[in-house]
Amino acid sequence: MRTSLPMLTRTSTAWAEYTPVTHDYARVKGRTENELLALDRPVFVVRPGFIQPCHCITSRTRIYRYLCSWSAWLFPVLERLAPKYVTTTERLGRAMVALAKHGDEQRLLRSDGINRVAG
C-alpha cells in the first residue's frame, strides 16, 4: 500500500465487538489493522459501538430500517447508561475529519474516543 502522498492520513473503521461466528473476519481485520498501524504515516483505527443515524439517514435494507426505527428510543437510554459505547453518524464523520486534519494521541479510538475527538 504505497502512495506518492507522504502526508496522507489513513483511517480504518471496524465494529467494536465480534462473535465467535465472525472469527475469520476478526482475524483478517486484526492483521489488516496491524499492517496499517505499521505504516510510516498517521493511521487511526476507528471502532464505533452503537451508531445512531442522524439527519434522516435511512438504509436501503428493510431489516436495518426496521431496527433503526425500533431502536430509536434506545439511543438516549444507552447514551445515559453507557456513554462510552454509543455515538452518532454526525460525530463519527466529524471525528474522522478531525483525525485527518489534526490527528490524535490515540491511534485506536472506540466510541468514547470518537465522541471526544468530534468535540
CORWO-V994845 format. One record per residue. N is the residue number from 1. RES is the residue in three letters. OMEGA is omega in whole degrees, 0 to 359 (NA if undefined). Layout:
BEGIN
N RES OMEGA
N RES OMEGA
END
This chain:
BEGIN
1 MET 180
2 ARG 179
3 THR 179
4 SER 180
5 LEU 185
6 PRO 183
7 MET 181
8 LEU 176
9 THR 183
10 ARG 173
11 THR 178
12 SER 181
13 THR 179
14 ALA 177
15 TRP 182
16 ALA 184
17 GLU 181
18 TYR 175
19 THR 179
20 PRO 180
21 VAL 184
22 THR 183
23 HIS 180
24 ASP 178
25 TYR 181
26 ALA 180
27 ARG 180
28 VAL 178
29 LYS 179
30 GLY 178
31 ARG 179
32 THR 179
33 GLU 179
34 ASN 178
35 GLU 177
36 LEU 181
37 LEU 180
38 ALA 180
39 LEU 182
40 ASP 177
41 ARG 181
42 PRO 178
43 VAL 179
44 PHE 178
45 VAL 184
46 VAL 180
47 ARG 179
48 PRO 175
49 GLY 178
50 PHE 181
51 ILE 177
52 GLN 177
53 PRO 179
54 CYS 172
55 HIS 174
56 CYS 175
57 ILE 178
58 THR 179
59 SER 174
60 ARG 180
61 THR 186
62 ARG 183
63 ILE 178
64 TYR 176
65 ARG 179
66 TYR 181
67 LEU 179
68 CYS 180
69 SER 179
70 TRP 185
71 SER 181
72 ALA 179
73 TRP 186
74 LEU 185
75 PHE 179
76 PRO 179
77 VAL 179
78 LEU 181
79 GLU 178
80 ARG 184
81 LEU 184
82 ALA 186
83 PRO 181
84 LYS 181
85 TYR 183
86 VAL 175
87 THR 178
88 THR 177
89 THR 179
90 GLU 179
91 ARG 179
92 LEU 178
93 GLY 179
94 ARG 179
95 ALA 181
96 MET 176
97 VAL 179
98 ALA 178
99 LEU 180
100 ALA 182
101 LYS 190
102 HIS 183
103 GLY 179
104 ASP 180
105 GLU 177
106 GLN 179
107 ARG 178
108 LEU 183
109 LEU 172
110 ARG 186
111 SER 180
112 ASP 177
113 GLY 177
114 ILE 180
115 ASN 180
116 ARG 182
117 VAL 181
118 ALA 178
119 GLY NA
END
